[in-house]
Amino acid sequence: MRQSHTGVLERNTTLTGEFATEPMETAWATEARWFVQVLDTGTDAELEVITQVSPDGLTWCDLEGDTVHHTAGQELTSWAITGFGGWLRLRGRADEGGVKVRIYLALKE
């Protein structure tokens, strides 16, 4: 039987400036998909995020082949990733006006 898990990394969190989500251990998974839901934005605020990987949950680098994802004006955006290591998180930047979000990571074995 295949297993799945959806983790909520940010819940109703207002992001401003540079940020990184909490890391999630993903070594058991073979599939991963991010969901970034914008709940509210300041005036014309924009959010940019990119997937990061880590061998130990302490040191991080951008996942090769992943692009910067923009969420300006979108309520929900999603993308799949492959070839990830033992840990995943998002690194990003939100405009000064702030962006209130929920960020999910869905994993499957």
C-alpha positions in Angstrom: 0.0 0.0 0.0 1.4 3.4 -1.0 1.6 6.1 1.7 1.0 9.8 1.5 1.3 12.8 3.8 0.5 16.4 3.5 2.3 18.8 5.7 1.3 22.4 6.5 4.5 24.3 6.7 2.9 27.8 7.1 -0.6 28.4 8.2 -2.2 31.9 8.0 1.3 33.4 8.2 2.1 36.9 6.9 5.4 36.9 5.2 7.5 40.0 4.5 11.1 40.3 3.2 13.4 37.3 2.9 12.1 34.0 4.5 12.4 30.2 4.6 9.7 27.8 5.7 10.2 25.1 8.3 12.0 22.1 6.8 10.3 18.8 6.2 11.9 15.3 6.2 11.1 13.7 2.8 13.6 10.9 2.3 10.9 8.2 2.2 8.9 10.0 -0.6 9.2 9.5 -4.3 6.8 12.3 -5.3 6.4 15.8 -3.9 4.1 18.7 -4.8 4.0 22.2 -3.3 0.8 24.2 -2.9 1.1 27.9 -2.0 -2.2 29.6 -1.2 -2.3 33.4 -1.0 -4.9 34.5 1.5 -4.3 38.2 1.5 -1.8 40.7 0.2 -0.8 44.2 0.9 -1.1 46.7 -1.9 0.3 44.9 -5.0 2.5 42.7 -2.8 4.2 39.9 -4.6 5.6 36.6 -3.4 8.5 34.7 -5.0 9.6 31.2 -3.8 12.0 28.5 -4.9 12.5 24.9 -3.6 15.5 24.1 -1.5 17.0 20.7 -0.6 19.2 19.6 2.2 21.0 16.4 3.2 20.6 17.0 6.9 18.0 19.7 7.4 20.6 22.2 8.4 22.5 23.3 5.3 20.5 24.3 2.2 20.8 24.9 -1.6 18.4 25.6 -4.3 17.0 22.5 -6.1 18.6 22.4 -9.6 16.1 22.7 -12.4 13.5 24.4 -10.2 12.5 28.0 -11.2 11.4 30.9 -9.1 7.6 30.7 -8.7 5.6 34.0 -8.5 2.2 34.2 -6.8 1.2 37.9 -7.4 -2.6 38.0 -7.9 -3.0 34.2 -7.7 -5.0 32.5 -4.9 -3.4 29.1 -5.3 -0.3 27.9 -7.2 1.2 24.4 -7.3 4.2 22.6 -8.9 5.7 19.1 -8.7 9.3 18.5 -7.9 11.6 15.5 -8.6 15.1 14.4 -7.7 15.0 15.9 -4.2 17.0 14.7 -1.2 16.2 14.0 2.4 14.8 17.4 3.3 12.7 20.1 1.5 11.7 23.7 2.3 10.9 26.9 0.4 13.1 30.0 0.4 11.6 33.2 -0.8 10.9 36.9 -0.7 7.7 38.8 0.0 7.2 42.5 -0.7 7.0 44.9 2.2 3.3 45.1 2.0 3.3 41.5 3.2 1.6 38.3 1.9 -0.6 36.1 4.1 -0.2 32.5 3.0 -0.8 28.8 3.6 2.0 26.5 2.3 1.5 22.8 2.0 3.9 20.0 0.9 2.2 16.8 -0.4 4.3 13.7 -0.4 3.7 10.2 -1.8 5.7 7.0 -1.6 
